[in-house]
Amino acid sequence: MIDRQIPQDRLDLVWTLSYGLLLLFLLRLINLQVLNTAHYREIAEKNRTQIIAQSAPRGRIFSSDETAIATSKPSFSLIYFPGQLKAGVETDRMAMAISRQLGADYESIKGSISRAALREKPVRLAENLPPKAMLKLSELKAIYPGIDIIVEARRYYPFGAYLSHLVGYIGKMDTKEWASRSMDKNYSMDSRTGKAGLEKMYERELKGKDGGIFLEVDSRGRLNRVLESRKWAPGSDIFLTIDSKAQAAAEEGLEKSLTGKGAVVALDPRTGAVLAFVSMPDYDPNQFVLSGSEKDKISSGKTLPEFNVALQGSYPPGSIFKIITGAAILESGRLKPEETFFCPGYYDAGSRVFKCWEKKGHNKVDFITGLTKSCDVYFYNAGQRAGALTIEKYSRAFRLGQPSGIALPEEKGGNVFGPGPRAAKKSYWFIGDTLNLSIGQGETLMTPMQAVGMIAAVANGGLFHRPYYVDRIVRNDGQVTLKSKPEILSRAELKETTWTLIRDGLHNVVFEGTGQMAKITGAEMFGKTGTAQNPQGKDHAWFVAYATVNGQPSRVAVAVLVEHGLHGASAAAPIAKAVIEAVLREDLAVKKPELPFVGPPAEAPAVKPGARV
């Protein structure tokens, strides 16, 4: 007889495994029903619903006088909901009608409809519909069920390229961006985000809360009905420190210059607030949000000039550097300001002759005259007396070689030229290097942002503020979430007598020297011209200046660079003048006395008051 009884140890193993499986089942049930119930409910809800996102209006961007620089306007998108129209002849007719109204490719429209029907998911057939097309497509809604028009917010820059390098632009997210934002419920794969400028730097503040159309689908993803339409919430508004009149003057002046290329930056020396910011060539940020036909009209196949000359362009400063050389000369104590050097139009360094820009020479020149007339020979002599190390020291005191700290990406720091960097490279320093250094040539490089920081420091007594362009950020409920305050980064410590002599020289530059084209009636002007040699082509034109009215602290300092502009006096100074006049327009406004009306001579035709004659 065979014993079929199962051994007790095997039974114990079976029961142990059974209890273990039961325990795992209970733990899984607790996880699903208790611990992560909200998470799995959300997943189930996503399986039951689909969302057609409606982008929220981005926060608006205003100038200091509340002129809207970036805003949003309604944009219409055409959506197709599959399942409400039989495939075949009817969908072909619908595709033909839509393509005809949009002027779009029929096969492309038909392909989108076919894919939507195959996947049983809604699809966008067109975005940024122009008003005329939108009205005609509205008529098709009554003929072909399944198509609808939804309203979204579209970024709009009313003045086109105005302030483009500061404001920046937006564009669709790329794969890398989506990977970093995929967990953020406020972004979808086709969301637009800031790509440059403050649109990028303040993406979090400008981005609103998107709305959308919520659709109910079955287990196979087929559309059942529209559940609801959730309203968006706009982003926060940003109010800039930019003076719209000064910005317009800077852009117009640079655009009409000899080359139309360069940069203009204006600051408030009291705080570091940016009043104007121009980099040319510029671009129209609207081209990134327009429909295809509109975009073609604007871009015309041109490449995008994203290079920010004001922050990234490093140039020899030429004679505007004589402000720093002058500070080094006076602070060195190695020569008195009244001491003179004779300028015959050149300086003989032995192995090489260094020329002055004035071929006829300036005769006897002291410090004030040397700065007023920008005499190279004076600065050759005085620069050698002060010493290259001293000039290098004050170059660093005026923050050459380091970025200004403005909240914009990829700012360059220029280059400090002197015995220190040469020694670090284990290279020699020659007398010709000292001569070039003294007049802002050689390896010295400066950005327009650094140049305006330099002249602003002269205006305020040596203070270097962190430049800022956002005054405040305001949420759509009116709450101020950010209010900027001035921040001092460093100070160039000079004796008061040194500041006085430099200012006297800069005052004379405008009123009797090389900067006379920058004179402004009613204002005390202080400026310095510069013509920087350029081995790649024609000389660059510089002008830096600030102004005071009625002895009050200066409210504006400006730096102008015109690439290949040849002469700072003629190319750059008039632009600076226009910018300063725009900033000080209220201070300079003088009510003209009313004159009694005198009729025209009998032989002359009458002219209406206010008409041009």
VEXDREN-2710 file (C-alpha; in Angstrom, 1 decimal):
% VEXDREN-2710
k/r/px/py/pz
1/MET/0.0/0.0/0.0
2/ILE/1.3/3.5/-1.0
3/ASP/1.4/6.2/1.6
4/ARG/-0.1/9.4/-0.1
5/GLN/0.0/11.5/3.1
6/ILE/1.7/14.9/2.4
7/PRO/4.6/15.6/4.8
8/GLN/3.9/18.2/7.5
9/ASP/6.9/20.3/6.5
10/ARG/5.6/20.7/3.0
11/LEU/2.2/21.8/4.3
12/ASP/3.8/24.4/6.5
13/LEU/5.7/25.8/3.5
14/VAL/2.5/26.0/1.5
15/TRP/0.7/27.8/4.3
16/THR/3.6/30.2/4.8
17/LEU/3.6/31.1/1.1
18/SER/-0.1/31.6/1.2
19/TYR/0.1/33.9/4.2
20/GLY/2.9/35.8/2.5
21/LEU/0.9/36.4/-0.7
22/LEU/-2.1/37.5/1.4
23/LEU/0.1/39.9/3.3
24/LEU/1.5/41.4/0.0
25/PHE/-2.1/41.7/-1.3
26/LEU/-3.2/43.5/1.8
27/LEU/-0.2/45.8/1.7
28/ARG/-0.8/46.6/-2.0
29/LEU/-4.5/47.3/-1.2
30/ILE/-3.5/49.6/1.7
31/ASN/-1.1/51.4/-0.7
32/LEU/-3.8/51.8/-3.4
33/GLN/-6.8/52.7/-1.1
34/VAL/-5.1/54.6/1.8
35/LEU/-1.5/55.7/1.3
36/ASN/-1.5/56.9/-2.3
37/THR/-5.2/57.2/-3.0
38/ALA/-4.9/60.8/-4.2
39/HIS/-2.1/59.9/-6.6
40/TYR/-3.9/57.0/-8.2
41/ARG/-7.2/58.9/-8.3
42/GLU/-5.3/61.6/-10.3
43/ILE/-4.0/58.9/-12.8
44/ALA/-7.5/57.5/-13.2
45/GLU/-8.8/61.0/-13.8
46/LYS/-6.2/61.6/-16.4
47/ASN/-7.2/58.3/-18.1
48/ARG/-10.8/59.5/-18.1
49/THR/-10.1/63.1/-19.3
50/GLN/-8.1/64.9/-21.9
51/ILE/-7.1/68.6/-21.8
52/ILE/-6.7/71.1/-24.6
53/ALA/-4.6/73.7/-22.9
54/GLN/-5.4/77.4/-23.4
55/SER/-2.3/79.5/-22.8
56/ALA/-2.7/82.2/-20.2
57/PRO/-1.7/85.8/-21.0
58/ARG/1.9/86.4/-19.9
59/GLY/2.4/89.3/-17.6
60/ARG/2.7/92.7/-19.3
61/ILE/5.9/94.7/-19.5
62/PHE/5.7/98.5/-19.1
63/SER/8.2/101.3/-19.3
64/SER/8.6/103.7/-16.4
65/ASP/5.8/105.9/-17.7
66/GLU/3.6/102.8/-18.1
67/THR/3.8/102.5/-21.9
68/ALA/3.1/98.8/-22.7
69/ILE/6.2/97.3/-24.4
70/ALA/5.0/93.7/-24.2
71/THR/1.4/92.6/-23.8
72/SER/-1.0/89.9/-25.0
73/LYS/-3.9/89.9/-27.4
74/PRO/-6.5/87.2/-28.3
75/SER/-5.4/84.5/-30.6
76/PHE/-7.8/82.0/-32.3
77/SER/-6.9/78.3/-32.8
78/LEU/-8.9/75.9/-34.9
79/ILE/-9.6/72.5/-33.1
80/TYR/-11.0/69.3/-34.6
81/PHE/-12.8/66.8/-32.4
82/PRO/-13.0/63.4/-34.0
83/GLY/-16.0/61.1/-33.8
84/GLN/-18.7/63.7/-34.7
85/LEU/-18.2/63.4/-38.5
86/LYS/-18.1/60.3/-40.6
87/ALA/-14.8/59.6/-42.2
88/GLY/-14.5/59.6/-46.0
89/VAL/-16.1/62.1/-48.3
90/GLU/-17.4/64.4/-45.6
91/THR/-14.0/64.8/-43.9
92/ASP/-12.4/65.3/-47.3
93/ARG/-14.8/68.1/-48.0
94/MET/-14.1/69.7/-44.6
95/ALA/-10.4/69.5/-45.2
96/MET/-10.8/71.1/-48.6
97/ALA/-13.0/73.9/-47.1
98/ILE/-10.5/74.6/-44.3
99/SER/-7.5/74.6/-46.5
100/ARG/-9.2/77.0/-48.9
101/GLN/-10.1/79.4/-46.1
102/LEU/-6.6/79.3/-44.5
103/GLY/-4.6/79.2/-47.7
104/ALA/-3.0/76.1/-46.2
105/ASP/-1.9/72.8/-47.8
106/TYR/-4.9/70.5/-48.3
107/GLU/-2.9/67.3/-47.8
108/SER/-1.5/68.6/-44.5
109/ILE/-5.0/69.5/-43.2
110/LYS/-6.4/66.2/-44.3
111/GLY/-3.5/64.3/-42.7
112/SER/-4.1/66.0/-39.4
113/ILE/-7.8/65.1/-39.5
114/SER/-7.0/61.5/-40.4
115/ARG/-4.5/61.2/-37.5
116/ALA/-7.0/62.7/-35.1
117/ALA/-9.6/60.2/-36.2
118/LEU/-7.2/57.3/-36.0
119/ARG/-6.1/58.2/-32.5
120/GLU/-9.5/59.4/-31.5
121/LYS/-8.0/62.5/-30.0
122/PRO/-8.6/66.2/-30.7
123/VAL/-6.0/68.1/-32.7
124/ARG/-5.1/71.7/-33.5
125/LEU/-5.5/72.3/-37.2
126/ALA/-4.3/76.0/-37.1
127/GLU/-3.0/78.6/-34.6
128/ASN/-2.9/82.4/-34.6
129/LEU/-5.8/82.7/-37.1
130/PRO/-6.2/86.2/-38.6
131/PRO/-9.6/87.8/-38.0
132/LYS/-10.7/87.4/-41.6
133/ALA/-10.0/83.7/-41.7
134/MET/-11.6/83.3/-38.2
135/LEU/-14.9/84.8/-39.3
136/LYS/-15.0/82.5/-42.4
137/LEU/-14.1/79.4/-40.4
138/SER/-16.9/80.3/-37.9
139/GLU/-19.4/79.7/-40.8
140/LEU/-17.9/76.3/-41.4
141/LYS/-18.8/75.3/-37.8
142/ALA/-22.4/75.2/-38.7
143/ILE/-21.7/72.9/-41.7
144/TYR/-19.1/70.5/-40.3
145/PRO/-19.7/69.2/-36.7
146/GLY/-16.4/68.5/-34.9
147/ILE/-14.5/71.7/-35.6
148/ASP/-14.4/74.5/-33.1
149/ILE/-12.5/77.8/-32.5
150/ILE/-10.9/78.4/-29.1
151/VAL/-9.5/81.7/-27.8
152/GLU/-6.0/81.8/-26.4
153/ALA/-3.5/84.5/-25.4
154/ARG/-0.8/85.4/-27.8
155/ARG/2.3/87.5/-26.9
156/TYR/2.4/90.8/-28.7
157/TYR/5.1/93.5/-28.8
158/PRO/3.3/96.7/-30.0
159/PHE/6.5/98.5/-31.0
160/GLY/8.3/95.6/-32.7
161/ALA/12.0/95.8/-32.3
162/TYR/11.8/98.5/-29.6
163/LEU/14.0/97.5/-26.6
164/SER/14.3/94.0/-28.1
165/HIS/17.7/93.0/-26.6
166/LEU/16.5/93.8/-23.1
167/VAL/12.9/92.4/-23.3
168/GLY/13.9/89.3/-25.3
169/TYR/11.4/86.9/-26.9
170/ILE/9.5/83.7/-26.2
171/GLY/9.4/80.5/-28.2
172/LYS/8.2/76.9/-28.0
173/MET/10.0/74.7/-25.5
174/ASP/12.7/72.3/-26.8
175/THR/13.2/68.8/-25.6
176/LYS/15.7/69.8/-22.9
177/GLU/13.3/72.5/-21.5
178/TRP/10.4/70.1/-21.5
179/ALA/12.5/67.5/-19.6
180/SER/13.2/70.1/-16.9
181/ARG/9.5/71.3/-16.7
182/SER/7.6/68.1/-17.4
183/MET/6.6/67.8/-13.8
184/ASP/5.2/71.4/-13.7
185/LYS/1.4/71.1/-14.4
186/ASN/1.4/74.6/-15.8
187/TYR/3.4/73.6/-18.8
188/SER/2.6/71.4/-21.7
189/MET/4.8/70.2/-24.6
190/ASP/3.8/73.0/-26.9
191/SER/4.0/75.8/-24.2
192/ARG/6.0/78.9/-25.0
193/THR/8.6/80.1/-22.6
194/GLY/11.1/83.0/-22.4
195/LYS/14.2/82.4/-24.6
196/ALA/16.2/85.6/-24.0
197/GLY/16.2/88.9/-22.1
198/LEU/13.9/89.5/-19.2
199/GLU/11.3/87.2/-20.9
200/LYS/13.8/84.4/-19.9
201/MET/15.1/85.9/-16.6
202/TYR/11.6/86.5/-15.2
203/GLU/9.8/83.5/-16.8
204/ARG/8.4/82.3/-13.4
205/GLU/6.8/85.7/-12.7
206/LEU/5.5/86.4/-16.3
207/LYS/4.1/82.9/-16.8
208/GLY/0.4/82.9/-16.0
209/LYS/-1.8/79.9/-15.0
210/ASP/-3.1/78.2/-18.1
211/GLY/-6.7/77.3/-18.6
212/GLY/-8.1/74.6/-20.9
213/ILE/-11.0/72.6/-22.2
214/PHE/-11.5/69.4/-20.3
215/LEU/-12.8/66.5/-22.3
216/GLU/-14.3/63.2/-21.1
217/VAL/-13.1/60.1/-23.0
218/ASP/-13.9/56.4/-22.7
219/SER/-11.5/53.6/-21.9
220/ARG/-10.3/53.6/-25.5
221/GLY/-9.6/57.3/-25.4
222/ARG/-12.7/58.2/-27.6
223/LEU/-14.3/61.5/-27.0
224/ASN/-17.6/61.4/-25.1
225/ARG/-18.3/65.0/-24.2
226/VAL/-16.8/68.4/-23.1
227/LEU/-16.7/68.5/-19.3
228/GLU/-15.8/72.2/-18.7
229/SER/-13.7/75.1/-19.8
230/ARG/-11.4/76.5/-17.1
231/LYS/-10.4/80.2/-17.3
232/TRP/-6.8/81.2/-17.2
233/ALA/-5.1/83.5/-14.8
234/PRO/-2.6/86.1/-16.2
235/GLY/1.0/86.4/-15.1
236/SER/2.5/89.3/-13.1
237/ASP/3.2/92.6/-14.7
238/ILE/6.7/94.0/-14.8
239/PHE/7.4/97.8/-14.6
240/LEU/10.8/98.8/-16.0
241/THR/13.0/101.7/-15.1
242/ILE/13.3/102.4/-18.9
243/ASP/12.3/106.0/-19.9
244/SER/10.3/105.4/-23.1
245/LYS/11.3/108.8/-24.6
246/ALA/15.0/108.3/-23.9
247/GLN/14.8/104.8/-25.4
248/ALA/13.1/106.1/-28.5
249/ALA/15.8/108.8/-28.9
250/ALA/18.6/106.3/-28.5
251/GLU/17.1/103.9/-31.0
252/GLU/16.4/106.6/-33.6
253/GLY/19.8/108.1/-33.2
254/LEU/21.7/104.9/-33.5
255/GLU/19.6/103.7/-36.4
256/LYS/20.3/106.9/-38.3
257/SER/24.0/106.8/-37.6
258/LEU/26.7/106.2/-40.1
259/THR/26.5/102.4/-39.9
260/GLY/23.3/101.8/-37.8
261/LYS/25.4/99.4/-35.6
262/GLY/26.5/99.7/-32.0
263/ALA/25.0/100.3/-28.5
264/VAL/23.5/103.0/-26.3
265/VAL/23.2/102.6/-22.5
266/ALA/21.9/105.3/-20.1
267/LEU/21.9/105.0/-16.3
268/ASP/20.7/107.0/-13.4
269/PRO/24.0/107.7/-11.5
270/ARG/22.1/108.0/-8.2
271/THR/20.8/104.5/-8.3
272/GLY/22.0/102.4/-11.2
273/ALA/18.6/102.3/-12.8
274/VAL/18.7/101.7/-16.6
275/LEU/17.0/104.5/-18.5
276/ALA/17.8/103.4/-22.0
277/PHE/19.3/100.2/-23.5
278/VAL/19.9/99.7/-27.2
279/SER/21.9/97.2/-29.2
280/MET/21.9/97.2/-32.9
281/PRO/21.3/95.3/-35.1
282/ASP/18.1/94.4/-33.3
283/TYR/15.1/92.2/-34.1
284/ASP/11.3/92.0/-33.9
285/PRO/10.3/89.5/-31.2
286/ASN/6.9/89.2/-32.8
287/GLN/8.3/86.9/-35.5
288/PHE/8.4/84.1/-32.9
289/VAL/4.7/84.2/-32.2
290/LEU/3.2/85.2/-35.5
291/SER/1.5/82.8/-37.9
292/GLY/3.5/81.5/-40.9
293/SER/2.5/84.2/-43.4
294/GLU/2.9/87.0/-41.0
295/LYS/6.3/85.7/-39.9
296/ASP/7.6/85.5/-43.5
297/LYS/6.7/89.2/-44.0
298/ILE/8.8/90.2/-41.0
299/SER/11.8/87.9/-41.1
300/SER/12.4/87.9/-44.8
301/GLY/14.9/85.2/-44.4
302/LYS/17.3/87.2/-42.2
303/THR/19.2/85.6/-39.4
304/LEU/18.4/86.7/-35.9
305/PRO/20.9/89.2/-34.5
306/GLU/20.9/88.0/-30.9
307/PHE/24.4/89.3/-30.1
308/ASN/24.0/92.0/-27.4
309/VAL/26.5/94.7/-28.3
310/ALA/25.8/96.6/-25.0
311/LEU/26.8/93.6/-22.8
312/GLN/28.8/91.3/-25.0
313/GLY/30.7/93.7/-27.4
314/SER/34.2/94.3/-26.1
315/TYR/36.0/97.2/-27.9
316/PRO/39.1/99.3/-27.4
317/PRO/37.8/102.4/-25.5
318/GLY/40.1/104.9/-27.2
319/SER/40.1/108.3/-25.7
320/ILE/37.2/107.8/-23.3
321/PHE/39.8/105.8/-21.3
322/LYS/41.7/109.0/-20.7
323/ILE/39.2/109.6/-17.8
324/ILE/40.9/106.6/-16.1
325/THR/44.4/107.6/-17.2
326/GLY/43.6/111.1/-15.8
327/ALA/42.6/109.7/-12.5
328/ALA/45.9/107.6/-12.3
329/ILE/48.0/110.7/-13.3
330/LEU/46.5/112.9/-10.6
331/GLU/46.4/110.2/-7.9
332/SER/50.0/109.2/-8.5
333/GLY/51.3/112.5/-7.2
334/ARG/54.2/112.4/-9.7
335/LEU/53.1/115.5/-11.6
336/LYS/51.1/118.6/-10.9
337/PRO/48.0/119.3/-13.1
338/GLU/49.4/122.6/-14.2
339/GLU/52.6/121.0/-15.5
340/THR/52.8/121.2/-19.3
341/PHE/54.1/119.1/-22.1
342/PHE/54.7/120.3/-25.6
343/CYS/52.7/118.5/-28.4
344/PRO/54.2/118.8/-31.9
345/GLY/51.7/116.3/-33.2
346/TYR/53.8/113.2/-32.4
347/TYR/55.8/111.5/-29.7
348/ASP/59.2/110.0/-30.5
349/ALA/59.6/106.8/-28.4
350/GLY/63.0/106.0/-30.0
351/SER/62.2/102.9/-31.9
352/ARG/58.8/104.2/-33.0
353/VAL/57.0/107.5/-33.5
354/PHE/53.5/107.6/-31.9
355/LYS/51.2/110.2/-33.5
356/CYS/48.7/112.6/-31.9
357/TRP/45.3/112.7/-33.6
358/GLU/45.9/116.4/-34.3
359/LYS/48.7/116.4/-36.8
360/LYS/49.5/120.1/-36.3
361/GLY/50.0/119.5/-32.6
362/HIS/48.5/121.3/-29.5
363/ASN/51.6/123.2/-28.4
364/LYS/51.9/123.5/-24.6
365/VAL/49.3/121.3/-22.9
366/ASP/48.5/120.9/-19.2
367/PHE/46.0/118.4/-17.6
368/ILE/42.8/120.4/-18.3
369/THR/43.8/121.3/-21.8
370/GLY/45.0/117.7/-22.5
371/LEU/41.6/116.3/-21.5
372/THR/39.7/119.1/-23.2
373/LYS/41.5/118.6/-26.5
374/SER/42.1/114.9/-26.0
375/CYS/45.8/115.4/-26.7
376/ASP/47.5/112.0/-27.1
377/VAL/51.0/113.5/-26.6
378/TYR/50.1/114.8/-23.2
379/PHE/48.8/111.4/-22.1
380/TYR/51.8/109.7/-23.6
381/ASN/54.1/111.8/-21.4
382/ALA/51.9/111.9/-18.3
383/GLY/51.0/108.2/-18.5
384/GLN/54.7/107.3/-18.5
385/ARG/55.2/109.6/-15.5
386/ALA/52.3/108.0/-13.6
387/GLY/53.4/104.5/-14.5
388/ALA/51.6/101.6/-16.2
389/LEU/51.0/99.8/-12.9
390/THR/49.2/102.8/-11.6
391/ILE/47.0/103.0/-14.7
392/GLU/46.3/99.3/-14.4
393/LYS/45.4/99.8/-10.7
394/TYR/42.8/102.5/-11.5
395/SER/41.5/100.5/-14.4
396/ARG/40.5/97.9/-11.9
397/ALA/39.1/100.5/-9.5
398/PHE/36.8/101.6/-12.3
399/ARG/35.7/97.9/-12.6
400/LEU/37.3/97.0/-15.9
401/GLY/37.8/93.3/-16.3
402/GLN/34.6/92.3/-14.6
403/PRO/30.9/92.4/-15.6
404/SER/28.6/95.1/-14.3
405/GLY/26.3/92.6/-12.6
406/ILE/23.2/93.4/-14.5
407/ALA/20.6/90.6/-14.4
408/LEU/21.1/89.5/-18.0
409/PRO/23.0/86.4/-19.3
410/GLU/26.4/86.2/-21.0
411/GLU/27.7/89.6/-20.0
412/LYS/31.4/90.1/-20.8
413/GLY/33.9/91.8/-18.5
414/GLY/36.2/93.5/-21.1
415/ASN/39.9/93.2/-20.6
416/VAL/42.4/94.9/-18.3
417/PHE/45.7/95.7/-20.1
418/GLY/48.8/96.2/-18.0
419/PRO/52.0/94.8/-16.6
420/GLY/50.1/92.5/-14.2
421/PRO/48.4/90.3/-16.9
422/ARG/51.6/90.4/-18.9
423/ALA/53.6/89.1/-16.0
424/ALA/51.1/86.4/-15.4
425/LYS/51.7/85.2/-19.0
426/LYS/55.5/85.5/-18.4
427/SER/55.7/88.0/-21.1
428/TYR/57.6/91.4/-21.4
429/TRP/56.2/94.9/-21.0
430/PHE/57.5/97.6/-23.3
431/ILE/57.4/101.4/-23.4
432/GLY/55.1/101.2/-26.4
433/ASP/52.6/99.2/-24.3
434/THR/52.5/102.0/-21.7
435/LEU/51.9/104.6/-24.5
436/ASN/49.0/102.5/-25.9
437/LEU/47.6/101.9/-22.5
438/SER/47.6/105.6/-21.7
439/ILE/45.2/106.4/-24.6
440/GLY/43.0/103.4/-24.3
441/GLN/44.5/101.3/-27.1
442/GLY/46.4/98.1/-27.1
443/GLU/44.7/95.2/-25.4
444/THR/42.4/97.3/-23.2
445/LEU/38.7/96.3/-24.0
446/MET/35.5/97.8/-22.6
447/THR/31.8/97.1/-23.1
448/PRO/29.3/99.9/-23.5
449/MET/27.8/98.9/-20.1
450/GLN/31.2/99.3/-18.5
451/ALA/31.7/102.6/-20.2
452/VAL/28.4/104.0/-18.8
453/GLY/29.4/102.7/-15.4
454/MET/32.6/104.6/-15.6
455/ILE/31.0/108.0/-16.5
456/ALA/28.2/107.4/-13.9
457/ALA/30.9/107.0/-11.3
458/VAL/32.4/110.4/-12.3
459/ALA/29.0/111.9/-11.9
460/ASN/28.3/110.5/-8.4
461/GLY/31.7/110.6/-6.9
462/GLY/33.0/107.0/-7.6
463/LEU/30.0/104.8/-6.8
464/PHE/29.4/101.7/-8.9
465/HIS/25.8/100.5/-8.5
466/ARG/24.5/97.2/-9.8
467/PRO/22.6/98.2/-13.0
468/TYR/18.9/97.2/-12.8
469/TYR/16.0/97.5/-15.2
470/VAL/13.0/96.2/-13.2
471/ASP/11.5/98.7/-10.9
472/ARG/8.7/96.5/-9.5
473/ILE/6.7/93.4/-10.2
474/VAL/2.9/93.4/-9.6
475/ARG/0.6/90.4/-9.4
476/ASN/-2.8/90.5/-11.2
477/ASP/-4.4/91.0/-7.8
478/GLY/-2.4/94.2/-7.3
479/GLN/0.1/92.9/-4.8
480/VAL/3.7/94.1/-5.3
481/THR/6.0/91.0/-5.1
482/LEU/9.2/92.8/-5.9
483/LYS/10.5/96.4/-5.5
484/SER/14.0/97.0/-6.6
485/LYS/16.5/99.0/-4.4
486/PRO/19.8/100.5/-5.4
487/GLU/22.8/98.2/-4.6
488/ILE/26.4/99.6/-4.3
489/LEU/29.0/97.2/-5.6
490/SER/32.2/99.2/-5.1
491/ARG/33.6/102.7/-5.0
492/ALA/36.6/104.3/-6.8
493/GLU/38.4/106.2/-4.1
494/LEU/39.8/109.4/-5.5
495/LYS/40.7/112.7/-3.8
496/GLU/38.1/115.4/-4.2
497/THR/40.6/117.6/-6.0
498/THR/41.0/114.7/-8.6
499/TRP/37.2/114.5/-9.2
500/THR/37.0/118.3/-9.5
501/LEU/39.8/118.4/-12.1
502/ILE/38.4/115.5/-14.1
503/ARG/34.9/117.1/-14.1
504/ASP/36.4/120.5/-15.2
505/GLY/38.1/118.8/-18.1
506/LEU/35.0/116.9/-19.1
507/HIS/33.0/120.2/-18.9
508/ASN/35.4/121.9/-21.2
509/VAL/35.3/118.9/-23.7
510/VAL/31.7/119.8/-24.4
511/PHE/31.8/123.6/-24.3
512/GLU/35.1/124.2/-26.1
513/GLY/36.7/120.9/-27.0
514/THR/35.9/117.8/-29.1
515/GLY/32.4/117.3/-27.7
516/GLN/30.7/120.5/-28.7
517/MET/28.0/118.8/-30.7
518/ALA/26.6/117.5/-27.3
519/LYS/25.8/121.0/-25.9
520/ILE/22.4/121.3/-24.4
521/THR/20.9/124.7/-23.5
522/GLY/20.0/124.9/-19.8
523/ALA/22.2/122.0/-18.7
524/GLU/25.7/121.6/-17.5
525/MET/27.3/118.9/-19.8
526/PHE/30.3/116.8/-19.0
527/GLY/31.5/114.4/-21.7
528/LYS/34.4/112.7/-23.5
529/THR/34.8/111.7/-27.1
530/GLY/36.7/108.6/-28.2
531/THR/37.8/107.3/-31.6
532/ALA/39.1/103.7/-31.2
533/GLN/41.4/102.2/-33.7
534/ASN/40.0/99.0/-35.2
535/PRO/42.4/96.5/-36.9
536/GLN/39.3/94.9/-38.6
537/GLY/38.1/98.0/-40.4
538/LYS/37.1/101.6/-39.8
539/ASP/37.5/103.2/-36.4
540/HIS/34.8/102.9/-33.7
541/ALA/33.2/106.1/-32.4
542/TRP/32.6/106.6/-28.6
543/PHE/31.0/109.2/-26.5
544/VAL/30.3/109.2/-22.7
545/ALA/28.6/112.0/-20.9
546/TYR/26.4/113.1/-18.0
547/ALA/24.5/116.3/-17.3
548/THR/23.3/118.4/-14.3
549/VAL/20.5/121.0/-14.1
550/ASN/20.5/123.8/-11.6
551/GLY/23.4/122.2/-9.7
552/GLN/21.4/119.2/-8.7
553/PRO/22.9/115.6/-8.7
554/SER/23.0/114.2/-12.2
555/ARG/20.0/112.1/-13.1
556/VAL/21.4/110.6/-16.3
557/ALA/24.7/109.3/-17.6
558/VAL/25.0/107.8/-21.1
559/ALA/27.5/105.8/-23.2
560/VAL/27.3/105.6/-27.0
561/LEU/29.2/103.3/-29.3
562/VAL/28.8/103.5/-33.0
563/GLU/30.6/100.6/-34.7
564/HIS/32.9/101.9/-37.5
565/GLY/31.5/105.4/-36.8
566/LEU/34.9/107.0/-37.4
567/HIS/34.6/110.0/-35.0
568/GLY/33.0/110.1/-31.6
569/ALA/32.5/113.9/-31.9
570/SER/30.3/113.6/-35.0
571/ALA/28.8/110.1/-34.8
572/ALA/28.2/109.4/-31.1
573/ALA/27.9/112.8/-29.3
574/PRO/24.6/113.9/-31.0
575/ILE/23.0/110.6/-30.0
576/ALA/24.0/111.1/-26.3
577/LYS/22.7/114.7/-26.5
578/ALA/19.3/113.4/-27.7
579/VAL/19.1/110.8/-25.0
580/ILE/20.0/113.3/-22.2
581/GLU/17.5/115.9/-23.5
582/ALA/14.8/113.2/-23.4
583/VAL/15.5/112.3/-19.8
584/LEU/15.7/115.9/-18.7
585/ARG/12.9/117.1/-20.9
586/GLU/10.8/118.4/-17.9
587/ASP/13.8/120.1/-16.3
588/LEU/14.8/121.8/-19.6
589/ALA/11.2/122.9/-20.5
590/VAL/11.0/126.6/-20.5
591/LYS/7.7/128.4/-21.1
592/LYS/8.2/130.7/-24.1
593/PRO/6.7/134.2/-23.7
594/GLU/3.7/134.9/-25.8
595/LEU/4.3/137.4/-28.5
596/PRO/1.7/139.7/-29.9
597/PHE/0.3/138.6/-33.2
598/VAL/1.6/140.5/-36.2
599/GLY/-0.2/140.1/-39.5
600/PRO/1.8/139.2/-42.7
601/PRO/2.7/141.8/-45.2
602/ALA/0.1/142.7/-47.8
603/GLU/2.0/140.9/-50.6
604/ALA/2.5/137.7/-48.5
605/PRO/-0.1/135.0/-48.3
606/ALA/-1.6/134.4/-44.8
607/VAL/-0.4/131.4/-42.8
608/LYS/-2.5/129.6/-40.2
609/PRO/-1.0/129.6/-36.7
610/GLY/1.1/126.5/-36.1
611/ALA/1.6/125.7/-39.8
612/ARG/5.1/125.2/-41.2
613/VAL/6.4/128.1/-43.3
END
